């Protein structure tokens, strides 16, 4: 339990210099933003009315802007822990919604 608490304390430490984003948050923002945008694009295909072929155009067009917005949102996190939560919590919510919409 002590190791987990030490890991939590290390991840929740605020950066001393606000000018450096850091490699961890950069990687989280690039790959997490891409993953979140793909999940959102897939969810949008299920939500939009019409056939899959017709409703596929809009998510493909908006994929790049959603990726950029998600990456920016993740990268401006104050700590590494917040950056991780900004990746995992929406991913979990989108995954649950995809399972629900897929089984309808």
C-alpha positions in Angstrom: 0.0 0.0 0.0 2.9 2.3 0.7 4.2 1.9 -2.9 0.9 3.0 -4.3 0.7 6.0 -2.1 4.2 7.0 -3.1 3.3 6.6 -6.8 0.1 8.7 -6.2 2.2 11.4 -4.4 4.7 11.4 -7.3 2.0 11.7 -9.9 0.1 14.4 -8.1 3.1 16.7 -7.6 2.7 20.1 -9.3 5.5 21.0 -11.7 7.9 23.7 -10.4 8.3 25.4 -13.8 5.1 26.0 -15.7 7.0 26.5 -19.0 7.9 22.8 -19.4 5.0 20.5 -20.2 7.1 17.4 -19.8 7.4 14.1 -21.7 4.7 12.3 -19.7 2.0 14.8 -20.3 3.0 15.2 -23.9 2.7 11.4 -24.5 -0.5 11.3 -22.6 -2.0 14.1 -24.6 -0.9 12.8 -28.0 -2.0 9.1 -27.6 -4.8 9.8 -25.1 -6.3 12.5 -27.4 -6.1 10.2 -30.4 -7.8 7.4 -28.4 -10.5 9.7 -27.1 -11.2 11.1 -30.5 -11.5 7.6 -32.0 -13.9 6.6 -29.3 -15.9 9.8 -29.8 -15.9 9.2 -33.6 -17.2 5.6 -33.1 -19.8 6.7 -30.7 -21.0 9.5 -33.1 -21.5 6.8 -35.8 -23.9 5.0 -33.6 -25.7 8.2 -32.4 -26.3 9.8 -35.8 -29.4 8.7 -37.6 -29.1 6.9 -41.0 -27.0 4.0 -42.2 -23.4 3.5 -41.2 -22.2 4.7 -44.6 -24.1 7.9 -44.5 -23.2 8.8 -40.9 -19.5 8.0 -41.3 -18.7 11.2 -43.1 -19.3 13.6 -40.3 -17.1 11.8 -37.7 -14.2 11.5 -40.2 -14.3 15.2 -40.9 -14.4 16.2 -37.2 -11.8 13.7 -36.1 -8.8 16.0 -36.4 -10.4 18.9 -34.6 -11.6 16.6 -31.8 -8.1 15.1 -31.5 -6.5 18.6 -31.3 -9.0 19.7 -28.6 -8.6 16.6 -26.5 -4.8 16.8 -26.7 -4.9 20.4 -25.7 -7.2 19.7 -22.8 -5.0 16.8 -21.6 -1.8 18.7 -22.0 -2.9 21.7 -19.9 -3.4 19.5 -16.8 -1.8 20.8 -13.7 -0.3 17.4 -12.6 0.5 14.1 -14.2 -2.3 12.5 -12.2 -4.9 14.9 -13.6 -3.6 14.2 -17.1 -4.0 10.4 -16.6 -7.5 10.9 -15.2 -8.4 13.1 -18.3 -7.5 10.2 -20.4 -9.0 7.3 -18.5 -12.3 8.7 -17.2 -13.7 9.8 -20.6 -12.3 6.6 -22.2 -14.2 4.6 -19.7 -17.4 6.6 -20.2 -17.2 6.4 -24.0 -16.5 2.6 -23.8 -19.5 2.0 -21.6 -21.7 4.1 -24.0 -20.3 2.2 -27.0 -21.2 -1.1 -25.3 -24.7 0.1 -24.6 -25.3 1.5 -28.1 -23.8 -1.6 -29.7 -26.2 -3.9 -27.9 -29.3 -2.0 -28.8 
